[in-house]
Amino acid sequence: MLKLSVRNETSPLRAVILGAAHSNGPTPKAEEAYDPKSLEHILAGTYPKESDMCAEMAYFEDVLKRHGVAVYRPEVIPDLNQIFSRDIGFVIDDYLIKANILPDRAGEWQAIAQIVSQIDPTKCITPPEEVHIEGGDVLLWNDFIFVGTYKGADYADINTARTNMHGVRFLQEQFPHKTVREFDLVKSMTNARKNALHLDCCFQPVGQNKAIIHEAGFRNPDDYRYLRDLFGAENLFHIDAEEMYQMCSNVFSISPEVIVSEERFGRLNTWLRKQRFTVEEIPYHEIGKQEGLLRCSTLPLYRD
């Protein structure tokens, strides 16, 4: 049986599900886009090619394996985008929670069924139907669970709103020993520079006590101030709207000391190295055109 253990974003990683770009399907039509950045590239004719995305994911897999991580991959289902495994599930402590994702993406869970079958079924949780929640909105920080949501009255009309307050309350009920704190995120269907698709698109902890953050990604200034006070202003790396658009907060920690980052993130990577992190730079720009990056591509199963 596969054992589960994830209590934060940075402890040494031992096992992870990495998505797949093979047989990704044709370029979507504009009306099929899930987010404004994908739509932008569809309309511009710059949507990423499968061969480029497969090459980028191969770089990522090589780095993970070089650091001793067991890498599981989904079964390839023809013409199905399976890159962003974080969306479909996430582990908290020793439980795997199945995300209630957009209906059109339900096939992605079936693609990891052979992996899920190796997990104790008593450790797998399927939320009730009214609970909307995706893994990109759930970040763990020891005794804290940070949850991105959208509190606007037009939630049902916003395709980029992926986690509702039912999802927040569900996590509070399931993990009463944790501090579950929600964050109201800025959403847009038309402007990718003003759209925090998930919480990890505008915030992510790194190392032991630092974080990457985009202040304007939070609708309520008090939410930003909460994180600033929790981590300390001196421990935050602030990114602007363009850097959020490029997914600078969506790096991935292999350990408290080692971070996988996109090779074009010059300002961020320089800061990380000044903080004495080891930065594994890889090309991931093409995948980023779908408004997801390194953290989005992973579903960690076990961290020390």
C-alpha positions in Angstrom: 0.0 0.0 0.0 1.1 3.6 -0.7 1.5 5.6 2.5 0.4 9.2 2.6 1.9 12.0 4.6 1.8 15.7 3.7 1.8 18.4 6.4 3.4 21.3 4.7 4.7 22.5 1.3 8.4 22.1 1.8 9.4 19.0 3.9 11.6 16.5 2.0 9.5 14.9 -0.8 9.5 11.1 -1.2 6.6 10.4 -3.5 4.6 12.4 -6.0 2.1 12.1 -8.9 3.4 14.2 -11.8 0.9 14.9 -14.5 1.3 14.0 -18.2 1.2 15.9 -21.5 1.2 13.0 -23.8 -1.9 12.7 -26.1 -3.0 16.1 -24.8 -5.6 16.6 -27.5 -6.0 19.3 -30.1 -5.8 23.0 -29.3 -9.0 23.9 -27.5 -11.6 26.2 -29.1 -12.0 29.6 -27.5 -15.3 28.6 -26.0 -13.6 25.6 -24.3 -11.0 27.6 -22.4 -11.1 27.2 -18.7 -9.1 30.4 -17.9 -8.2 33.8 -19.5 -4.5 32.9 -20.1 -5.3 29.8 -22.1 -7.9 31.8 -24.0 -5.3 34.5 -24.8 -2.9 32.0 -26.3 -5.7 30.1 -28.2 -6.7 33.4 -29.8 -3.1 34.4 -30.5 -2.2 31.1 -32.1 0.5 30.6 -29.4 -1.1 27.7 -27.5 1.6 25.3 -26.4 2.5 22.3 -28.6 2.3 18.8 -27.1 5.9 18.0 -28.0 7.2 21.1 -26.1 5.1 20.3 -23.0 6.2 16.7 -23.0 9.8 17.9 -23.1 9.3 20.3 -20.2 7.7 17.7 -18.1 10.6 15.3 -18.8 13.0 17.9 -17.4 10.8 18.1 -14.3 10.7 14.4 -13.8 14.5 14.1 -14.2 15.0 16.7 -11.5 12.6 14.9 -9.1 14.2 11.5 -9.7 17.7 13.0 -9.3 16.7 14.1 -5.8 15.4 10.6 -5.0 11.7 11.2 -5.4 9.4 8.3 -6.4 7.5 9.7 -9.4 4.1 8.2 -10.4 2.5 9.2 -13.7 -1.2 8.9 -14.7 -2.4 6.5 -17.3 -2.4 8.3 -20.6 -6.0 8.7 -21.9 -6.2 9.8 -25.5 -7.0 13.5 -26.2 -7.2 14.4 -22.5 -5.2 17.2 -20.8 -3.7 15.5 -17.7 -0.9 18.0 -16.9 -2.3 19.6 -13.8 -2.7 16.7 -11.3 -2.9 19.2 -8.4 -6.4 20.2 -9.5 -7.8 16.7 -9.1 -6.7 15.8 -5.6 -4.5 16.6 -2.7 -3.2 15.0 0.5 -3.6 16.5 4.0 -1.8 14.6 6.8 -2.5 11.0 5.7 -5.7 11.5 3.8 -6.2 11.9 0.0 -9.1 14.2 -0.8 -10.6 13.9 -4.2 -11.3 17.3 -5.7 -14.7 18.2 -7.0 -13.4 19.6 -10.3 -15.1 21.0 -13.4 -17.3 18.3 -14.9 -15.4 18.3 -18.2 -12.3 17.2 -16.3 -13.7 14.1 -14.5 -11.7 11.8 -16.7 -8.4 13.0 -15.1 -9.3 11.2 -11.9 -9.8 8.0 -13.7 -6.3 8.3 -15.1 -4.8 8.0 -11.6 -7.2 5.2 -10.5 -4.4 2.6 -10.6 -2.4 4.8 -8.2 -5.3 5.5 -5.9 -6.1 1.8 -5.7 -2.8 1.3 -3.9 -3.9 3.6 -1.1 -5.9 2.4 2.0 -9.5 3.2 1.0 -10.2 4.4 4.5 -7.7 7.2 3.8 -9.5 8.4 0.7 -12.2 11.1 1.1 -14.7 12.2 -1.5 -16.5 15.4 -0.5 -20.2 15.9 -1.0 -21.4 17.4 -4.3 -22.0 20.9 -3.0 -18.3 21.1 -2.0 -16.2 22.7 -4.7 -12.5 22.5 -4.1 -9.3 22.1 -6.1 -5.8 21.3 -4.9 -4.3 24.6 -6.1 -6.4 26.4 -3.6 -5.2 24.3 -0.6 -1.8 25.1 0.8 -0.5 23.4 4.0 1.7 25.0 6.6 2.1 22.7 9.5 -0.9 23.6 11.8 -2.4 25.8 9.1 -4.5 25.0 6.1 -4.7 28.1 3.8 -7.6 27.9 1.3 -8.3 30.1 -1.6 -11.9 30.9 -2.4 -14.1 33.5 -4.0 -16.9 35.2 -2.0 -18.5 37.2 -4.8 -22.2 36.8 -5.3 -21.5 35.9 -8.9 -19.5 32.8 -7.9 -21.6 30.4 -10.1 -20.9 32.6 -13.2 -17.2 32.8 -12.7 -15.4 29.8 -14.4 -12.1 30.7 -12.6 -13.7 30.4 -9.2 -12.9 26.8 -8.2 -13.3 26.6 -4.4 -16.4 27.7 -2.6 -17.1 28.3 1.1 -18.7 24.9 1.3 -15.1 23.7 0.5 -13.7 25.8 3.3 -16.2 24.5 5.8 -15.6 21.0 4.7 -11.9 21.2 5.5 -12.7 22.8 8.8 -14.9 19.9 9.7 -12.5 17.2 8.5 -9.5 18.7 10.2 -10.7 20.4 13.4 -7.2 20.3 14.9 -5.9 22.6 12.2 -6.4 26.4 11.7 -8.2 26.6 8.4 -8.0 30.1 7.0 -9.7 31.2 3.8 -8.6 33.9 1.4 -10.9 35.7 -1.0 -9.1 35.9 -4.4 -9.4 38.2 -7.3 -11.0 36.5 -10.3 -11.3 37.5 -14.0 -12.6 35.6 -17.0 -10.9 38.1 -19.4 -7.7 39.5 -17.9 -5.1 36.9 -16.8 -3.1 39.6 -15.0 -6.0 40.2 -12.7 -6.9 36.6 -12.1 -5.7 34.5 -9.3 -6.9 31.1 -10.6 -5.9 29.4 -7.4 -4.3 30.5 -4.2 -0.9 29.1 -5.3 -1.1 31.5 -8.3 -0.6 34.4 -5.9 1.0 32.9 -2.8 3.2 30.0 -1.7 5.4 29.3 1.3 9.0 28.3 0.7 11.7 27.0 3.0 11.0 27.2 6.8 9.5 30.7 7.1 9.4 32.5 3.8 6.8 33.0 1.1 6.2 34.4 -2.4 3.2 36.6 -2.6 1.2 38.9 -4.9 -0.6 41.5 -2.8 -3.1 42.4 -5.5 -4.3 38.8 -5.8 -6.4 39.2 -2.7 -9.8 40.9 -2.8 -9.6 41.7 0.9 -6.5 43.6 2.0 -6.9 42.0 5.5 -6.1 38.6 3.9 -2.8 39.9 2.6 -2.0 41.6 5.9 -2.8 38.3 7.8 -0.1 36.5 5.7 2.3 39.4 6.0 2.0 39.4 9.8 2.2 35.6 10.0 5.4 35.2 7.9 6.9 38.7 8.6 7.3 41.3 5.9 11.0 40.7 5.8 10.4 37.1 4.8 8.1 37.8 1.8 9.1 38.1 -1.8 6.5 40.3 -3.5 5.7 39.7 -7.2 3.9 42.1 -9.5 1.0 41.5 -11.8 3.3 40.5 -14.7 5.2 38.0 -12.5 2.0 36.6 -11.3 0.9 36.2 -14.9 4.1 34.3 -15.6 3.3 32.1 -12.5 6.3 33.1 -10.3 4.5 31.9 -7.2 3.9 28.5 -8.6 7.4 27.0 -8.0 7.7 23.6 -6.3 9.7 22.6 -3.2 11.5 19.3 -3.1 12.8 20.0 0.4 13.2 23.1 2.6 16.4 23.8 0.8 15.7 22.8 -2.8 13.2 24.6 -5.1 12.3 23.8 -8.7 11.7 27.1 -10.6 11.2 28.2 -14.2 14.4 29.3 -15.8 13.0 32.7 -16.9 12.2 33.8 -13.3 15.4 35.8 -13.1 14.4 38.2 -10.2 12.8 35.4 -8.1 15.6 32.9 -8.7 18.2 35.5 -7.7 16.3 36.2 -4.5 15.9 32.5 -3.7 19.7 32.0 -4.0 20.4 35.0 -1.8 18.2 33.2 0.8 20.5 30.2 0.4 18.1 28.0 -1.5 19.3 25.6 -4.1 17.3 26.5 -7.2 16.8 23.9 -9.9 15.9 25.9 -13.0 14.1 24.2 -15.8 12.1 25.3 -18.9 8.4 25.3 -18.1 7.2 28.4 -20.0 5.1 26.5 -22.5 3.1 24.8 -19.9 2.7 28.1 -18.1 0.6 29.3 -21.1 -2.3 27.3 -19.6 -2.2 29.4 -16.3 -0.5 26.6 -14.3 3.1 25.7 -13.6 5.2 23.5 -11.4 3.1 23.2 -8.3 0.0 22.7 -10.4 1.6 19.7 -12.2 2.2 17.8 -9.0 0.2 15.9 -6.4 2.6 15.1 -3.5 1.8 11.8 -1.7 4.5 11.7 0.9 6.8 14.2 2.6 8.9 13.5 5.7 
